[in-house]
């Protein structure tokens, strides 16, 4: 019996193909159940995000499981199976389990170290479990995978340094202000990146959010989504004066905020610092702003430099994470091997023999009047009783040894007779709610930038006075 995984990801397939193979919750459960009904496996699970679609199977024939998985994916995409071969990857046995651990630990994500994939995997497992697609092996394997992911995040710094422009901007702002509890952010423009950045800011405690845009309706819509307040664009200078952080991302062909505007705004706020984040291309903010005292200006190139440096640091941490996965893989393999019939029969007989000998030893004082011959007869009698008790369970286990579900019987015997020994028993993992529709391997807001993370290369203030 082997674990098999077959699928496509951002590493192997185009966006167009990933879209065609994407599964909603209903499709994912239906596909897993169809694989069960078709006999390709006795346990299944389907995972689908914007960056990957994968089918996990547990069955006797890895080639048959792979073929069935490819056929189901091809049918869903409406293409012949052969057209998927160039983009499909498939692993079995140790390689499949290691892949599962790497996915759950975010080592296989587009952004290494992001945390969203763990929640997505838990949601996929919950659906499969509630849909009757998982049993002994997958229930334990996936819970162990969640523990592996938790260990990687705990024992490495893989998720600590920000690796997105928006999260890097927030960390830089934290270095200026220390904390955001009483600060105000002004969003200029209603772009997606601006929204993501302010979402990161909210995760770090900022509550006062102003949103302005040339079209007031767009400003009101974004303000509603981020829990802020829309303000008219006509009084931009006044809003800048009221803000501690200004995030600008518009499509204007010219500077939206000039040095002169910033100088006047700083005078109005008695030169309390303002942190400017220019995410627009072409730039919204006059580069001369950086020369104004108490004005901190960062554009997209500045932030990208920080991101790339931190991405390299995450890759270093990934090597440590891979060693953790190797350790955990050995642990899981020990348990999987214990599900084989012959070792279990041997372990069961050995356990019963130890009990028999211990009981004879305990009663040895009461058998003091027996001769050596009588003692030998007692020994033979107790051994015969144990053999007769174990005969039928042994026969039945050998009869099911060739069936797909034999491991269920083995697990039952090992549990009933407490034959687990030193096998690792992972703690149960609480399954988190499913992520919002459209979530993928990309980091959730605030997921990759916990408090205290350090971002280097904070520039000093300019040399000119306002």
C-alpha angles and dihedrals in degrees: 000000000000141000111237130189124190126176153100132263143176087280095060109022138053121245089252092057093043089054092051092050096044114123126205118212093272094047093047093053093043092052092049091050092048090054089052093048091048091058095238091125142357095225128032143173132183123208122190130175133150089271103041146018115196136172119207118199137177114204148127099255113050094188093052090047091052093048092050091049093050091048092052093048092047091050091051091049092045095236135113113269090244091065091062097051095089091056102035123098124191133186133181136191116354093359091056094049092046089051090052091051091048092050094048090046090051094241091125096046126113086245106040111226099021113143103213096085092064091059091046092051091049091051090050091050092049091053093047092047094049090045092057095248098121133061140159099331102039093040089058098033097053094043088052089049090056089052090051090052090049091050092050092051092046100044099039135047092229094126101036105083116069114245102180128077092239096049092045089053091053093050091051090051090051090057089056099044104022092215136014103218098117101022132109128222125203117205113203110195129009101253127146094244091051089052092050091049094051089048088057089049091053090051087058094052108269113146108169108081126171121188125195133175136160086249106056093201091062090048091051092050093051092044089054092051095049098037095249140123126260116228130187117268092221091076094048093138092055092049091050089053089053095049132084093191126034120193115187128189115153134138093239115140091218139044111292094193119035132196091253092055091050093049091053092045092051091052089053090053093043093249097298106161123270121200114211123199115189110194096162128108110230091036121259096199127067108246087222087073087079089067093059116099114249091015116114114194127188125174131193094274093053092051094044090056090057091046094053093048092050091046088059090051090052090052089056091053089050090068090060090048091054090057090053090052091052090054093048092046091058089050093052092045091057089057095045091052089053089063091070115108102230097051090046093052090049092047092048093050091046091051092050091047091053090052091049094050093044091053092049089050091049091052096041092105092057091050094056095117093056120104122235089258091052091048089053089052091052089050091051091046095053091044090052092050092052091048092050092049091050096041099084096042088049093050093047093049091051090050092056094041091099096048128097092240099048092114089064090062091044092051091048092052093046091049097045093048095036094238095153093105110172096347113140111255108196119215116255111265120221110236111231124218116275115270120256117279111279095028115141142163089300114104120273115235109286092002098116101038116062122181113282097030111143125231116190133211100049105174122228123244123275124271099238125088119229 
